[in-house]
């Protein structure tokens, strides 16, 4: 059985980490994602933009008082892409012992 292709968008350590965080929470603020991933603000911003452009996450820019607040949420398409990625990855990790 041939290997399933891995989604190149999710096959990036930081983008995969962002998706993994968003899978387990309804939404997450930018500083929380930055803290959990250890990414720089600039790099994280670029990767969030890529995930958003692909329709995998939605980004909402609001304010908390006078401070800007960026919220990220996984979309149904993002959830499906993540699940497909995990299933494809399992195929690479499967070991048949007889």
N, CA, C and O atoms as CSV, one atom per row, in Angstrom:
chain,resi,resn,atom,element,x,y,z
A,1,UNK,N,N,0.841,-1.186,0.000
A,1,UNK,CA,C,0.000,0.000,0.000
A,1,UNK,C,C,0.888,1.252,0.000
A,1,UNK,O,O,1.757,1.390,0.860
A,2,UNK,N,N,0.678,2.154,-0.948
A,2,UNK,CA,C,1.533,3.342,-1.020
A,2,UNK,C,C,1.268,4.297,0.154
A,2,UNK,O,O,0.197,4.303,0.761
A,3,UNK,N,N,2.276,5.084,0.435
A,3,UNK,CA,C,2.132,6.085,1.495
A,3,UNK,C,C,1.193,7.190,1.031
A,3,UNK,O,O,1.226,7.601,-0.130
A,4,UNK,N,N,0.358,7.665,1.945
A,4,UNK,CA,C,-0.514,8.803,1.652
A,4,UNK,C,C,0.326,10.080,1.716
A,4,UNK,O,O,1.207,10.193,2.568
A,5,UNK,N,N,0.069,11.029,0.841
A,5,UNK,CA,C,0.833,12.275,0.900
A,5,UNK,C,C,0.522,13.050,2.185
A,5,UNK,O,O,-0.608,13.044,2.671
A,6,UNK,N,N,1.543,13.710,2.717
A,6,UNK,CA,C,1.369,14.548,3.904
A,6,UNK,C,C,1.118,15.983,3.456
A,6,UNK,O,O,1.818,16.500,2.585
A,7,UNK,N,N,0.131,16.612,4.048
A,7,UNK,CA,C,-0.213,17.999,3.728
A,7,UNK,C,C,1.004,18.882,3.998
A,7,UNK,O,O,1.412,19.020,5.151
A,8,UNK,N,N,1.596,19.483,2.958
A,8,UNK,CA,C,2.804,20.288,3.173
A,8,UNK,C,C,2.563,21.490,4.086
A,8,UNK,O,O,3.486,21.952,4.758
A,9,UNK,N,N,1.341,21.995,4.115
A,9,UNK,CA,C,1.041,23.130,4.983
A,9,UNK,C,C,1.126,22.731,6.458
A,9,UNK,O,O,1.551,23.520,7.302
A,10,UNK,N,N,0.716,21.493,6.755
A,10,UNK,CA,C,0.758,21.027,8.140
A,10,UNK,C,C,2.089,20.363,8.484
A,10,UNK,O,O,2.372,20.092,9.651
A,11,UNK,N,N,2.893,20.104,7.473
A,11,UNK,CA,C,4.168,19.419,7.707
A,11,UNK,C,C,5.269,20.414,8.068
A,11,UNK,O,O,6.424,20.255,7.674
A,12,UNK,N,N,4.897,21.416,8.805
A,12,UNK,CA,C,5.809,22.426,9.334
A,12,UNK,C,C,5.646,22.385,10.847
A,12,UNK,O,O,4.525,22.391,11.354
A,13,UNK,N,N,6.741,22.345,11.554
A,13,UNK,CA,C,6.688,22.185,13.010
A,13,UNK,C,C,5.799,23.230,13.681
A,13,UNK,O,O,4.969,22.883,14.522
A,14,UNK,N,N,5.961,24.495,13.324
A,14,UNK,CA,C,5.205,25.555,13.987
A,14,UNK,C,C,3.728,25.518,13.600
A,14,UNK,O,O,2.861,25.664,14.462
A,15,UNK,N,N,3.434,25.325,12.315
A,15,UNK,CA,C,2.028,25.271,11.909
A,15,UNK,C,C,1.331,24.057,12.525
A,15,UNK,O,O,0.169,24.142,12.924
A,16,UNK,N,N,2.037,22.931,12.603
A,16,UNK,CA,C,1.480,21.743,13.230
A,16,UNK,C,C,1.227,21.992,14.722
A,16,UNK,O,O,0.215,21.545,15.262
A,17,UNK,N,N,2.131,22.692,15.376
A,17,UNK,CA,C,1.966,23.023,16.797
A,17,UNK,C,C,0.750,23.932,16.999
A,17,UNK,O,O,-0.023,23.733,17.936
A,18,UNK,N,N,0.583,24.915,16.135
A,18,UNK,CA,C,-0.572,25.823,16.238
A,18,UNK,C,C,-1.864,25.026,16.086
A,18,UNK,O,O,-2.794,25.188,16.876
A,19,UNK,N,N,-1.921,24.173,15.080
A,19,UNK,CA,C,-3.120,23.365,14.846
A,19,UNK,C,C,-3.381,22.435,16.040
A,19,UNK,O,O,-4.528,22.265,16.453
A,20,UNK,N,N,-2.336,21.844,16.583
A,20,UNK,CA,C,-2.483,20.945,17.735
A,20,UNK,C,C,-3.059,21.681,18.938
A,20,UNK,O,O,-3.903,21.143,19.655
A,21,UNK,N,N,-2.604,22.906,19.158
A,21,UNK,CA,C,-3.144,23.708,20.264
A,21,UNK,C,C,-4.618,24.027,20.036
A,21,UNK,O,O,-5.433,23.932,20.953
A,22,UNK,N,N,-4.950,24.406,18.804
A,22,UNK,CA,C,-6.322,24.818,18.522
A,22,UNK,C,C,-7.299,23.643,18.509
A,22,UNK,O,O,-8.496,23.832,18.724
A,23,UNK,N,N,-6.801,22.443,18.260
A,23,UNK,CA,C,-7.650,21.244,18.309
A,23,UNK,C,C,-8.202,21.060,19.722
A,23,UNK,O,O,-9.350,20.653,19.899
A,24,UNK,N,N,-7.385,21.359,20.717
A,24,UNK,CA,C,-7.762,21.064,22.098
A,24,UNK,C,C,-8.455,22.225,22.812
A,24,UNK,O,O,-8.792,22.112,23.991
A,25,UNK,N,N,-8.666,23.325,22.117
A,25,UNK,CA,C,-9.318,24.469,22.747
A,25,UNK,C,C,-10.267,25.129,21.752
A,25,UNK,O,O,-10.054,25.053,20.542
A,26,UNK,N,N,-11.281,25.757,22.246
A,26,UNK,CA,C,-12.252,26.402,21.365
A,26,UNK,C,C,-11.609,27.552,20.595
A,26,UNK,O,O,-11.843,27.719,19.398
A,27,UNK,N,N,-10.808,28.332,21.288
A,27,UNK,CA,C,-10.081,29.441,20.670
A,27,UNK,C,C,-8.868,29.758,21.531
A,27,UNK,O,O,-8.814,29.409,22.710
A,28,UNK,N,N,-7.898,30.425,20.921
A,28,UNK,CA,C,-6.694,30.784,21.670
A,28,UNK,C,C,-6.227,32.167,21.228
A,28,UNK,O,O,-6.315,32.533,20.056
A,29,UNK,N,N,-5.734,32.916,22.195
A,29,UNK,CA,C,-5.196,34.238,21.909
A,29,UNK,C,C,-3.752,34.106,21.440
A,29,UNK,O,O,-3.046,33.166,21.805
A,30,UNK,N,N,-3.332,35.063,20.628
A,30,UNK,CA,C,-1.996,35.075,20.048
A,30,UNK,C,C,-0.898,34.914,21.104
A,30,UNK,O,O,-0.005,34.088,20.915
A,31,UNK,N,N,-0.929,35.678,22.222
A,31,UNK,CA,C,0.148,35.527,23.215
A,31,UNK,C,C,0.242,34.107,23.802
A,31,UNK,O,O,1.334,33.618,24.088
A,32,UNK,N,N,-0.905,33.463,23.976
A,32,UNK,CA,C,-0.913,32.091,24.496
A,32,UNK,C,C,-0.244,31.152,23.494
A,32,UNK,O,O,0.592,30.330,23.872
A,33,UNK,N,N,-0.606,31.274,22.232
A,33,UNK,CA,C,-0.006,30.425,21.195
A,33,UNK,C,C,1.494,30.686,21.118
A,33,UNK,O,O,2.289,29.755,20.991
A,34,UNK,N,N,1.869,31.942,21.195
A,34,UNK,CA,C,3.288,32.324,21.141
A,34,UNK,C,C,4.047,31.696,22.312
A,34,UNK,O,O,5.140,31.159,22.134
A,35,UNK,N,N,3.465,31.768,23.496
A,35,UNK,CA,C,4.107,31.205,24.691
A,35,UNK,C,C,4.233,29.683,24.587
A,35,UNK,O,O,5.283,29.120,24.898
A,36,UNK,N,N,3.169,29.028,24.152
A,36,UNK,CA,C,3.154,27.566,24.085
A,36,UNK,C,C,4.104,27.025,23.012
A,36,UNK,O,O,4.688,25.956,23.188
A,37,UNK,N,N,4.259,27.744,21.922
A,37,UNK,CA,C,5.096,27.262,20.816
A,37,UNK,C,C,6.542,27.739,20.929
A,37,UNK,O,O,7.441,27.149,20.330
A,38,UNK,N,N,6.764,28.796,21.688
A,38,UNK,CA,C,8.114,29.349,21.788
A,38,UNK,C,C,8.545,30.099,20.531
A,38,UNK,O,O,9.730,30.376,20.340
A,39,UNK,N,N,7.582,30.424,19.680
A,39,UNK,CA,C,7.878,31.111,18.421
A,39,UNK,C,C,8.050,32.607,18.647
A,39,UNK,O,O,7.575,33.158,19.640
A,40,UNK,N,N,8.727,33.245,17.722
A,40,UNK,CA,C,8.793,34.704,17.755
A,40,UNK,C,C,7.461,35.239,17.234
A,40,UNK,O,O,6.758,34.552,16.493
A,41,UNK,N,N,7.122,36.448,17.617
A,41,UNK,CA,C,5.855,37.038,17.184
A,41,UNK,C,C,5.789,37.135,15.661
A,41,UNK,O,O,4.750,36.855,15.063
A,42,UNK,N,N,6.888,37.528,15.040
A,42,UNK,CA,C,6.909,37.683,13.578
A,42,UNK,C,C,6.697,36.364,12.864
A,42,UNK,O,O,5.879,36.279,11.947
A,43,UNK,N,N,7.424,35.335,13.272
A,43,UNK,CA,C,7.295,34.031,12.633
A,43,UNK,C,C,5.904,33.454,12.866
A,43,UNK,O,O,5.297,32.917,11.939
A,44,UNK,N,N,5.398,33.555,14.072
A,44,UNK,CA,C,4.070,33.033,14.378
A,44,UNK,C,C,3.014,33.741,13.543
A,44,UNK,O,O,2.099,33.102,13.024
A,45,UNK,N,N,3.134,35.031,13.415
A,45,UNK,CA,C,2.185,35.808,12.626
A,45,UNK,C,C,2.150,35.329,11.170
A,45,UNK,O,O,1.076,35.182,10.586
A,46,UNK,N,N,3.324,35.089,10.592
A,46,UNK,CA,C,3.410,34.603,9.209
A,46,UNK,C,C,2.747,33.237,9.084
A,46,UNK,O,O,2.003,32.996,8.134
A,47,UNK,N,N,3.007,32.347,10.028
A,47,UNK,CA,C,2.450,30.991,9.958
A,47,UNK,C,C,0.931,30.996,10.179
A,47,UNK,O,O,0.209,30.226,9.545
A,48,UNK,N,N,0.454,31.851,11.063
A,48,UNK,CA,C,-0.992,31.989,11.276
A,48,UNK,C,C,-1.647,32.511,10.005
A,48,UNK,O,O,-2.730,32.057,9.634
A,49,UNK,N,N,-1.002,33.461,9.333
A,49,UNK,CA,C,-1.541,33.983,8.071
A,49,UNK,C,C,-1.648,32.869,7.027
A,49,UNK,O,O,-2.628,32.813,6.283
A,50,UNK,N,N,-0.652,31.985,6.966
A,50,UNK,CA,C,-0.681,30.877,6.004
A,50,UNK,C,C,-1.827,29.915,6.313
A,50,UNK,O,O,-2.535,29.477,5.406
A,51,UNK,N,N,-2.008,29.588,7.588
A,51,UNK,CA,C,-3.102,28.693,7.982
A,51,UNK,C,C,-4.463,29.340,7.718
A,51,UNK,O,O,-5.408,28.668,7.307
A,52,UNK,N,N,-4.550,30.624,7.952
A,52,UNK,CA,C,-5.785,31.358,7.713
A,52,UNK,C,C,-6.094,31.424,6.214
A,52,UNK,O,O,-7.240,31.220,5.811
A,53,UNK,N,N,-5.097,31.703,5.399
A,53,UNK,CA,C,-5.284,31.780,3.943
A,53,UNK,C,C,-5.751,30.437,3.374
A,53,UNK,O,O,-6.486,30.400,2.387
A,54,UNK,N,N,-5.322,29.337,3.999
A,54,UNK,CA,C,-5.721,28.007,3.551
A,54,UNK,C,C,-7.119,27.637,4.051
A,54,UNK,O,O,-7.679,26.624,3.634
A,55,UNK,N,N,-7.680,28.454,4.941
A,55,UNK,CA,C,-8.997,28.164,5.491
A,55,UNK,C,C,-8.962,27.185,6.643
A,55,UNK,O,O,-10.006,26.673,7.047
A,56,UNK,N,N,-7.771,26.908,7.187
A,56,UNK,CA,C,-7.634,25.956,8.288
A,56,UNK,C,C,-7.960,26.579,9.636
A,56,UNK,O,O,-8.404,25.887,10.552
A,57,UNK,N,N,-7.743,27.877,9.760
A,57,UNK,CA,C,-8.097,28.589,10.989
A,57,UNK,C,C,-8.771,29.899,10.615
A,57,UNK,O,O,-8.612,30.405,9.504
A,58,UNK,N,N,-9.523,30.436,11.562
A,58,UNK,CA,C,-10.051,31.784,11.377
A,58,UNK,C,C,-9.424,32.670,12.437
A,58,UNK,O,O,-9.199,32.256,13.575
A,59,UNK,N,N,-9.152,33.887,12.035
A,59,UNK,CA,C,-8.480,34.845,12.911
A,59,UNK,C,C,-9.426,36.023,13.115
A,59,UNK,O,O,-9.935,36.606,12.158
A,60,UNK,N,N,-9.648,36.356,14.374
A,60,UNK,CA,C,-10.505,37.486,14.717
A,60,UNK,C,C,-9.676,38.503,15.488
A,60,UNK,O,O,-9.091,38.192,16.525
A,61,UNK,N,N,-9.639,39.713,14.967
A,61,UNK,CA,C,-8.893,40.782,15.642
A,61,UNK,C,C,-9.904,41.668,16.361
A,61,UNK,O,O,-10.772,42.288,15.746
A,62,UNK,N,N,-9.760,41.705,17.684
A,62,UNK,CA,C,-10.674,42.494,18.510
A,62,UNK,C,C,-9.846,43.349,19.468
A,62,UNK,O,O,-8.635,43.498,19.302
A,63,UNK,N,N,-10.509,43.895,20.450
A,63,UNK,CA,C,-9.820,44.653,21.488
A,63,UNK,C,C,-10.274,44.179,22.851
A,63,UNK,O,O,-11.439,43.832,23.044
A,64,UNK,N,N,-9.340,44.166,23.802
A,64,UNK,CA,C,-9.650,43.964,25.223
A,64,UNK,C,C,-9.350,45.300,25.867
A,64,UNK,O,O,-8.197,45.642,26.125
A,65,UNK,N,N,-10.417,46.052,26.122
A,65,UNK,CA,C,-10.193,47.426,26.560
A,65,UNK,C,C,-9.604,48.186,25.379
A,65,UNK,O,O,-10.216,48.256,24.313
A,66,UNK,N,N,-8.424,48.752,25.567
A,66,UNK,CA,C,-7.753,49.481,24.483
A,66,UNK,C,C,-6.646,48.665,23.840
A,66,UNK,O,O,-5.964,49.137,22.931
A,67,UNK,N,N,-6.470,47.441,24.312
A,67,UNK,CA,C,-5.388,46.593,23.793
A,67,UNK,C,C,-5.905,45.686,22.679
A,67,UNK,O,O,-6.971,45.084,22.805
A,68,UNK,N,N,-5.137,45.591,21.581
A,68,UNK,CA,C,-5.544,44.668,20.515
A,68,UNK,C,C,-5.476,43.220,20.993
A,68,UNK,O,O,-4.617,42.859,21.797
A,69,UNK,N,N,-6.384,42.407,20.490
A,69,UNK,CA,C,-6.457,40.999,20.868
A,69,UNK,C,C,-6.721,40.181,19.602
A,69,UNK,O,O,-7.709,40.408,18.903
A,70,UNK,N,N,-5.839,39.235,19.315
A,70,UNK,CA,C,-5.999,38.368,18.150
A,70,UNK,C,C,-6.408,36.980,18.633
A,70,UNK,O,O,-5.679,36.337,19.388
A,71,UNK,N,N,-7.574,36.528,18.194
A,71,UNK,CA,C,-8.095,35.214,18.554
A,71,UNK,C,C,-8.011,34.290,17.347
A,71,UNK,O,O,-8.312,34.695,16.224
A,72,UNK,N,N,-7.606,33.064,17.581
A,72,UNK,CA,C,-7.523,32.063,16.515
A,72,UNK,C,C,-8.430,30.891,16.863
A,72,UNK,O,O,-8.501,30.466,18.016
A,73,UNK,N,N,-9.127,30.371,15.845
A,73,UNK,CA,C,-10.004,29.208,15.998
A,73,UNK,C,C,-9.782,28.282,14.815
A,73,UNK,O,O,-9.567,28.737,13.691
A,74,UNK,N,N,-9.834,26.988,15.071
A,74,UNK,CA,C,-9.727,26.016,13.985
A,74,UNK,C,C,-11.082,25.964,13.272
A,74,UNK,O,O,-12.131,26.069,13.908
A,75,UNK,N,N,-11.050,25.803,11.961
A,75,UNK,CA,C,-12.279,25.695,11.172
A,75,UNK,C,C,-12.602,24.213,10.938
A,75,UNK,O,O,-11.752,23.353,11.169
A,76,UNK,N,N,-13.812,23.914,10.484
A,76,UNK,CA,C,-14.114,22.519,10.130
A,76,UNK,C,C,-13.143,21.976,9.065
A,76,UNK,O,O,-12.736,20.816,9.129
A,77,UNK,N,N,-12.783,22.808,8.103
A,77,UNK,CA,C,-11.809,22.380,7.076
A,77,UNK,C,C,-10.448,22.114,7.712
A,77,UNK,O,O,-9.751,21.180,7.316
A,78,UNK,N,N,-10.069,22.922,8.687
A,78,UNK,CA,C,-8.803,22.729,9.380
A,78,UNK,C,C,-8.801,21.457,10.204
A,78,UNK,O,O,-7.804,20.736,10.257
A,79,UNK,N,N,-9.923,21.190,10.842
A,79,UNK,CA,C,-10.055,19.964,11.634
A,79,UNK,C,C,-9.924,18.742,10.731
A,79,UNK,O,O,-9.221,17.789,11.068
A,80,UNK,N,N,-10.600,18.767,9.584
A,80,UNK,CA,C,-10.531,17.649,8.636
A,80,UNK,C,C,-9.109,17.482,8.114
A,80,UNK,O,O,-8.611,16.360,8.023
A,81,UNK,N,N,-8.448,18.590,7.769
A,81,UNK,CA,C,-7.068,18.524,7.269
A,81,UNK,C,C,-6.138,17.938,8.326
A,81,UNK,O,O,-5.261,17.133,8.011
A,82,UNK,N,N,-6.332,18.342,9.578
A,82,UNK,CA,C,-5.508,17.834,10.673
A,82,UNK,C,C,-5.726,16.339,10.860
A,82,UNK,O,O,-4.769,15.577,10.999
A,83,UNK,N,N,-6.994,15.921,10.862
A,83,UNK,CA,C,-7.309,14.500,11.029
A,83,UNK,C,C,-6.727,13.681,9.875
A,83,UNK,O,O,-6.188,12.596,10.094
A,84,UNK,N,N,-6.836,14.198,8.647
A,84,UNK,CA,C,-6.268,13.505,7.478
A,84,UNK,C,C,-4.748,13.406,7.594
A,84,UNK,O,O,-4.155,12.383,7.254
A,85,UNK,N,N,-4.137,14.467,8.072
A,85,UNK,CA,C,-2.677,14.491,8.241
A,85,UNK,C,C,-2.246,13.424,9.251
A,85,UNK,O,O,-1.300,12.674,9.011
A,86,UNK,N,N,-2.951,13.366,10.376
A,86,UNK,CA,C,-2.623,12.389,11.419
A,86,UNK,C,C,-2.786,10.966,10.877
A,86,UNK,O,O,-1.938,10.109,11.128
A,87,UNK,N,N,-3.862,10.711,10.141
A,87,UNK,CA,C,-4.081,9.378,9.575
A,87,UNK,C,C,-2.984,9.017,8.576
A,87,UNK,O,O,-2.490,7.889,8.576
A,88,UNK,N,N,-2.605,9.966,7.729
A,88,UNK,CA,C,-1.529,9.715,6.761
A,88,UNK,C,C,-0.220,9.437,7.496
A,88,UNK,O,O,0.533,8.544,7.105
A,89,UNK,N,N,0.053,10.186,8.544
A,89,UNK,CA,C,1.275,10.008,9.317
A,89,UNK,C,C,1.317,8.630,9.970
A,89,UNK,O,O,2.378,8.013,10.063
A,90,UNK,N,N,0.168,8.153,10.419
A,90,UNK,CA,C,0.099,6.812,11.020
A,90,UNK,C,C,0.565,5.758,10.030
A,90,UNK,O,O,1.177,4.762,10.418
A,91,UNK,N,N,0.278,5.974,8.759
A,91,UNK,CA,C,0.718,5.040,7.730
A,91,UNK,C,C,2.233,4.968,7.630
A,91,UNK,O,O,2.791,3.911,7.334
A,92,UNK,N,N,2.895,6.082,7.874
A,92,UNK,CA,C,4.357,6.118,7.848
A,92,UNK,C,C,4.941,5.441,9.077
A,92,UNK,O,O,6.056,4.920,9.034
A,93,UNK,N,N,4.194,5.449,10.169
A,93,UNK,CA,C,4.697,4.932,11.430
A,93,UNK,C,C,4.320,3.477,11.683
A,93,UNK,O,O,4.841,2.841,12.600
A,94,UNK,N,N,3.421,2.960,10.869
A,94,UNK,CA,C,2.925,1.596,11.074
A,94,UNK,C,C,4.041,0.575,10.853
A,94,UNK,O,O,4.771,0.617,9.862
A,95,UNK,N,N,4.142,-0.324,11.796
A,95,UNK,CA,C,5.143,-1.401,11.697
A,95,UNK,C,C,4.360,-2.716,11.791
A,95,UNK,O,O,3.637,-2.955,12.758
A,96,UNK,N,N,4.516,-3.545,10.787
A,96,UNK,CA,C,3.845,-4.846,10.796
A,96,UNK,C,C,4.791,-5.901,11.330
A,96,UNK,O,O,5.809,-6.208,10.708
A,97,UNK,N,N,4.457,-6.450,12.471
A,97,UNK,CA,C,5.282,-7.494,13.084
A,97,UNK,C,C,4.467,-8.779,13.033
A,97,UNK,O,O,3.338,-8.843,13.520
A,98,UNK,N,N,5.060,-9.783,12.440
A,98,UNK,CA,C,4.347,-11.060,12.320
A,98,UNK,C,C,5.101,-12.154,13.020
A,98,UNK,O,O,4.657,-13.303,13.028
